[in-house]
């Protein structure tokens, strides 16, 4: 609210505010109501009349006030513009990364949320106590998330470090933070590497079946990400995890910290444990289930708010599961797209080391090959900067503010002051409808960035 008020006062002093005031106060409420009704019915609206154009222009006018409001629709627009500018300057990104830390599981987050001074990760609380502890202290969740993201950038990507990144030498990265349905924070990131060829050149070289480049490219991609379990099939891993969990000494890997090999002689034993731990983590965090929100009769479960990933007019999974399977990594002879070796339809591609280190749901996707890379990059940039509000909801906020402040609008205040007050109230109402969770708000209050 403070930011919106400050921005509105600054806007009043600009010469263009006279036109903005006139346009805002002369909005045709009937036309605005018609637009809202059509949008609610799923119609696509293209402004034709001057009154319709004025309604849509007000959305751009509000950007002047909400541009610096944390988490606003306008701030998302600015993030998208920054990403497109980076693409123009650096070329297409190479990797699309999603990181979803599990705050109620991780020992570090529980340490932040608790009052104990000594950090003892081996002492685990029951689920209900952990859940209650994190819910009572959202600042701990925000601090924990910031710590993990900073660790990922410095240690995995090698930014401002004395070592290369896991995927290569990092050129640029752009990450955005958003909240999940349960209000925990997660990260979407685009990653650029140094010395990468243009997509057209990569495609040209991949289409040559005898090229050394093609062989090395496939070897590199298979070394840094996979769509399979490490020690066997899904059924093998389920059997193995059930066997381990029956042991009294078993610890849930999502609630423990990673263990480094003690010495070179111990490496083979450690690596076996590494693979088993990664499989256990993938089984617990990365296996998709389209039916978890519905009953056996395909009805919505009473304890869930929606039908889940198939809640759309096509009835298909929004997360694109099950994924296509390939016995080995191949290059499509027509498009040059790389089809990664994959034998598990219900898990996405991951980097084993990242899964082992962060112990949570991750998604690591390569954007290098294929003729549709521009479409993919545009989709990803739009997705990671998506707004949680629909346009008709913003128009409804404008209508509501006009209705509640009709006396002020018809009063004796100067036109500019009326317009300033209306814009501030609209921006504040839109911010309230964003329904930010406590961890996201805590992140802003701590001064941690959302991108």
C-alpha positions in Angstrom: 0.0 0.0 0.0 2.8 2.4 0.8 4.5 1.7 -2.5 1.3 2.2 -4.5 0.6 5.5 -2.7 4.2 6.7 -3.3 4.0 5.8 -7.0 0.6 7.6 -7.4 1.9 10.8 -5.9 4.9 10.7 -8.2 2.7 10.1 -11.2 0.5 13.2 -10.4 3.5 15.5 -11.0 4.0 14.2 -14.6 2.5 16.0 -17.5 0.8 12.8 -18.9 -1.3 12.5 -15.7 -3.9 14.9 -17.0 -4.8 12.6 -19.9 -4.7 9.6 -17.6 -7.1 11.3 -15.1 -9.6 12.3 -17.8 -9.6 8.8 -19.4 -10.1 7.1 -16.0 -12.9 9.3 -14.7 -14.7 9.2 -18.0 -14.8 5.4 -18.3 -18.1 4.0 -19.6 -19.2 1.7 -16.8 -21.7 -0.1 -19.0 -19.0 -1.0 -21.6 -16.8 -2.1 -18.8 -19.5 -4.4 -17.4 -20.1 -5.9 -20.9 -16.4 -6.6 -21.3 -16.3 -8.4 -17.9 -19.4 -10.5 -18.7 -17.9 -11.6 -22.1 -14.5 -12.4 -20.6 -16.2 -14.5 -17.8 -17.9 -16.5 -20.5 -14.5 -17.2 -22.1 -14.8 -14.9 -25.1 -11.7 -13.2 -26.6 -12.2 -9.5 -26.6 -10.5 -7.2 -29.1 -11.3 -3.5 -28.4 -13.0 -1.8 -31.3 -14.9 1.2 -30.1 -13.2 4.2 -28.4 -14.9 3.3 -25.1 -13.5 -0.3 -25.3 -10.1 1.0 -26.1 -10.2 3.4 -23.2 -11.1 0.5 -20.8 -8.0 -1.5 -22.0 -5.8 1.6 -21.9 -6.6 2.0 -18.2 -4.8 -1.4 -17.6 -1.6 0.2 -19.0 -2.2 3.4 -17.0 -2.3 1.3 -13.8 1.1 0.0 -14.6 2.6 3.4 -13.7 1.4 2.9 -10.1 1.7 -0.9 -9.7 5.1 -1.2 -11.4 7.1 -1.2 -8.2 4.5 -3.0 -6.1 6.0 -6.4 -5.1 4.3 -9.4 -6.7 1.9 -7.2 -8.8 0.7 -8.1 -12.3 2.8 -5.3 -13.7 6.0 -6.6 -12.0 5.4 -9.9 -13.8 5.2 -8.0 -17.1 8.5 -6.3 -16.4 10.1 -9.7 -15.6 8.9 -11.0 -18.9 10.4 -8.0 -20.7 13.7 -8.6 -19.0 13.7 -12.2 -20.1 13.0 -11.3 -23.7 15.8 -8.7 -23.5 18.2 -11.3 -22.2 17.2 -13.6 -25.1 17.8 -10.8 -27.5 21.2 -10.1 -26.0 22.4 -13.6 -25.1 20.5 -15.8 -27.5 18.3 -18.8 -26.6 18.7 -20.2 -23.0 20.0 -23.8 -22.7 18.3 -25.1 -19.6 14.9 -24.6 -17.9 15.1 -25.5 -14.2 12.4 -25.8 -11.6 13.3 -26.2 -7.9 10.6 -26.9 -5.3 12.2 -27.1 -1.8 10.1 -29.0 0.8 10.1 -26.7 3.8 8.2 -29.0 6.2 10.7 -31.8 5.5 14.1 -30.2 5.5 16.2 -30.1 8.7 17.5 -26.6 7.9 14.1 -25.1 7.6 12.9 -26.7 10.8 16.0 -25.3 12.5 15.1 -21.8 11.3 11.6 -22.3 12.5 12.4 -23.7 16.0 13.9 -22.0 19.0 16.8 -24.4 19.6 20.3 -22.9 19.2 22.1 -26.2 18.4 21.5 -27.6 14.9 20.9 -31.3 15.2 19.4 -32.7 11.9 19.2 -36.2 13.2 16.4 -35.3 15.7 13.2 -35.3 13.6 9.7 -34.2 14.8 6.5 -35.9 13.9 4.7 -34.6 10.8 2.0 -32.7 12.6 4.5 -30.9 14.8 6.7 -30.0 11.7 3.7 -28.8 9.8 2.5 -26.6 12.8 6.0 -25.3 13.4 6.5 -24.1 9.7 3.0 -22.6 9.5 3.6 -20.6 12.7 6.9 -19.2 11.3 6.6 -18.3 7.6 9.8 -16.2 7.9 11.7 -19.5 8.4 10.3 -20.8 5.1 11.3 -17.6 3.3 14.9 -17.7 4.8 15.3 -21.4 4.0 14.2 -20.9 0.4 16.5 -18.0 -0.1 19.4 -20.0 1.4 18.8 -22.9 -0.9 18.5 -20.7 -4.0 21.7 -18.9 -3.2 23.4 -22.3 -2.6 22.1 -23.6 -6.0 23.4 -20.5 -7.8 26.8 -20.4 -6.2 27.6 -24.1 -5.8 25.7 -25.8 -8.6 25.9 -23.1 -11.3 29.3 -21.9 -10.2 28.4 -18.2 -10.1 31.0 -16.0 -8.3 32.8 -19.3 -7.4 36.2 -20.7 -8.1 34.8 -23.7 -10.0 32.7 -24.3 -13.1 29.0 -25.0 -12.9 27.6 -28.5 -13.1 26.2 -27.8 -16.6 29.1 -25.8 -17.9 30.4 -22.3 -17.5 27.4 -20.1 -16.6 26.9 -17.0 -18.8 23.6 -15.7 -17.5 20.6 -16.9 -15.5 17.2 -15.6 -14.7 15.0 -17.0 -12.0 11.5 -16.2 -10.8 9.9 -17.1 -7.5 6.3 -18.1 -7.1 4.1 -19.8 -4.5 2.6 -23.2 -4.9 -0.9 -24.2 -4.0 0.2 -24.9 -0.4 1.9 -21.5 -0.4 5.5 -22.8 -0.2 7.9 -21.0 -2.5 9.5 -22.5 -5.6 11.9 -21.4 -8.3 11.7 -21.3 -12.1 15.0 -20.5 -13.8 16.4 -20.1 -17.4 20.1 -20.7 -17.7 22.5 -19.5 -20.5 26.0 -21.1 -20.9 29.1 -19.5 -22.3 30.4 -20.6 -25.7 27.2 -22.2 -26.9 26.4 -22.3 -30.6 23.3 -20.9 -32.1 20.3 -23.3 -32.3 20.5 -23.4 -36.1 24.1 -24.4 -36.0 23.5 -27.1 -33.4 20.7 -28.5 -35.4 22.8 -28.6 -38.6 25.6 -30.5 -36.8 23.2 -32.9 -35.0 21.7 -33.9 -38.4 25.0 -35.3 -39.5 25.0 -38.9 -38.3 28.8 -39.2 -38.6 29.7 -36.1 -36.7 31.8 -36.2 -33.6 29.8 -33.2 -32.3 26.6 -35.3 -32.3 28.2 -38.1 -30.2 29.7 -35.7 -27.7 26.5 -33.7 -27.4 24.5 -36.8 -26.6 27.2 -38.0 -24.1 27.1 -34.6 -22.4 23.3 -34.4 -22.1 23.1 -38.0 -20.7 25.8 -37.1 -18.1 23.9 -34.1 -16.7 20.3 -35.2 -16.7 18.1 -38.3 -17.0 14.5 -39.3 -17.0 15.1 -42.7 -15.4 15.8 -44.3 -12.0 19.4 -45.2 -11.4 19.2 -48.8 -10.0 16.3 -50.3 -11.9 12.8 -49.9 -13.0 9.9 -48.3 -11.1 8.9 -51.7 -9.7 12.5 -52.5 -8.7 12.8 -49.2 -6.9 9.5 -49.6 -5.0 10.6 -53.0 -3.8 14.0 -51.8 -2.8 12.6 -48.8 -0.9 10.0 -50.9 0.9 12.8 -53.3 1.9 15.0 -50.4 3.3 12.1 -48.7 5.1 11.3 -51.9 7.0 14.6 -51.5 8.7 14.4 -49.7 12.0 17.6 -47.7 11.1 16.0 -46.3 7.9 15.7 -42.6 7.5 13.5 -40.8 5.0 16.0 -39.1 2.7 13.7 -36.0 2.3 14.3 -35.4 6.0 18.1 -35.8 6.0 21.1 -33.9 4.6 23.4 -35.1 1.8 26.5 -37.0 2.9 29.8 -36.5 1.1 32.3 -39.4 0.4 34.9 -39.6 3.2 37.8 -40.6 1.0 38.7 -42.0 -2.4 38.7 -45.6 -1.1 35.2 -45.2 0.1 33.9 -43.7 -3.2 32.4 -46.9 -4.8 30.4 -47.7 -1.6 29.3 -44.1 -1.4 28.3 -43.9 -5.0 26.1 -47.0 -4.6 24.4 -45.3 -1.6 24.1 -42.1 -3.7 22.2 -44.0 -6.5 19.9 -45.7 -4.0 19.2 -42.4 -2.2 18.5 -40.6 -5.5 16.0 -43.3 -6.5 14.3 -43.1 -3.1 14.1 -39.3 -3.5 12.7 -39.6 -7.0 10.1 -42.1 -5.9 9.0 -39.8 -3.0 9.1 -36.5 -4.8 9.1 -36.8 -8.6 6.7 -39.6 -9.6 3.6 -38.0 -11.1 0.1 -39.3 -10.3 -2.9 -37.9 -12.3 -5.4 -39.7 -10.0 -4.3 -38.3 -6.6 -7.1 -35.7 -6.6 -9.9 -38.0 -7.6 -11.6 -41.1 -6.4 -11.7 -44.4 -8.3 -15.0 -43.3 -9.9 -13.1 -40.2 -11.3 -14.9 -37.8 -8.9 -13.2 -35.1 -6.9 -12.0 -36.1 -3.5 -13.7 -34.3 -0.6 -10.4 -33.2 0.9 -9.1 -31.6 -2.4 -10.0 -28.2 -4.0 -9.9 -29.3 -7.6 -9.7 -32.3 -9.9 -6.0 -31.9 -10.3 -3.9 -31.9 -13.5 -6.8 -33.2 -15.8 -9.1 -30.4 -14.8 -9.5 -29.0 -18.3 -11.8 -29.3 -21.3 -9.5 -31.8 -23.0 -9.2 -34.0 -19.9 -5.5 -34.3 -20.5 -2.7 -34.0 -17.9 -1.5 -30.4 -17.7 2.0 -31.6 -16.8 2.2 -33.7 -20.1 2.3 -37.1 -18.4 2.8 -39.9 -19.3 6.0 -38.9 -21.2 7.1 -40.6 -24.4 9.6 -43.4 -24.0 12.8 -44.1 -26.0 15.2 -47.1 -25.7 18.2 -44.9 -26.4 19.0 -41.3 -27.1 18.2 -40.4 -30.8 18.2 -37.4 -33.0 15.1 -36.8 -35.1 16.2 -36.9 -38.8 13.7 -34.2 -39.8 13.7 -31.7 -37.0 17.1 -32.3 -35.4 15.3 -32.7 -32.0 17.1 -34.9 -29.4 14.9 -37.6 -27.9 16.5 -38.5 -24.6 16.7 -42.1 -23.5 13.7 -42.7 -21.2 12.1 -45.8 -19.8 9.9 -44.2 -17.0 6.7 -42.5 -18.3 5.7 -40.9 -14.9 8.9 -39.0 -13.9 10.3 -35.9 -15.6 14.0 -35.3 -16.4 16.2 -34.5 -13.4 19.9 -34.0 -12.6 20.9 -36.7 -10.1 23.3 -34.5 -8.2 20.7 -31.7 -7.8 18.2 -34.2 -6.5 20.7 -35.6 -4.0 21.8 -32.2 -2.8 18.4 -30.5 -2.4 16.2 -33.5 -1.7 13.0 -32.2 -3.2 11.0 -32.1 -6.4 13.0 -30.8 -9.4 12.6 -30.5 -13.1 15.6 -30.0 -15.4 14.8 -29.6 -19.1 17.2 -29.0 -22.0 16.0 -26.4 -24.5 18.8 -26.8 -27.0 17.5 -28.8 -30.0 14.5 -28.9 -32.3 12.9 -26.5 -34.7 10.3 -25.2 -32.2 12.9 -23.8 -29.8 11.5 -20.2 -30.3 8.0 -21.4 -29.4 9.4 -23.3 -26.4 11.4 -20.4 -25.1 8.4 -18.0 -25.5 6.1 -20.5 -23.7 8.6 -21.0 -20.8 9.2 -17.2 -20.4 5.4 -16.6 -20.3 4.9 -19.5 -17.9 7.5 -18.5 -15.3 6.1 -14.9 -15.3 2.4 -15.8 -15.4 -0.1 -13.8 -13.4 -2.4 -15.4 -11.0 -5.2 -12.9 -11.9 -7.3 -12.9 -15.0 -8.0 -9.7 -16.9 -11.7 -9.6 -16.1 -10.8 -9.8 -12.3 -8.8 -6.5 -12.8 -11.7 -4.9 -14.6 -14.0 -6.1 -11.7 -11.7 -4.4 -9.2 -12.0 -1.1 -11.2 -15.8 -1.4 -11.2 -15.9 -2.1 -7.5 -13.7 0.9 -6.6 -15.9 3.2 -8.8 -19.0 1.9 -7.1 -17.7 2.2 -3.5 -16.3 5.7 -4.1 -19.1 7.3 -6.1 -19.5 10.1 -3.5 -15.8 11.0 -3.7 -15.9 10.9 -7.5 -18.9 13.3 -7.6 -17.4 15.5 -4.9 -15.4 18.7 -5.1 -11.9 17.3 -5.1 -9.6 18.2 -8.0 -9.8 15.8 -10.9 -6.1 14.8 -10.5 -6.6 14.0 -6.8 -9.7 11.9 -7.6 -7.8 9.9 -10.3 -4.9 9.4 -8.0 -7.0 8.0 -5.2 -8.9 5.7 -7.5 -5.7 4.3 -9.0 -4.2 3.7 -5.6 -7.4 1.9 -4.4 -7.6 -0.2 -7.5 -3.9 -1.3 -7.2 -4.4 -2.1 -3.5 -7.5 -4.1 -4.3 -5.8 -6.1 -7.0 -2.9 -6.7 -4.6 -5.3 -8.1 -2.1 -6.9 -10.4 -4.7 -3.4 -11.8 -5.5 -3.8 -13.7 -2.2 -0.1 -13.9 -1.4 0.8 -16.4 1.2 2.7 -15.7 4.4 6.1 -17.1 3.0 5.9 -14.9 -0.1 5.0 -11.8 2.0 7.8 -12.7 4.5 10.2 -13.0 1.5 9.4 -9.4 0.5 9.6 -8.1 4.1 13.1 -9.7 4.4 14.2 -7.8 1.3 14.8 -11.0 -0.6 14.3 -10.8 -4.4 11.4 -12.4 -6.3 13.6 -12.7 -9.4 
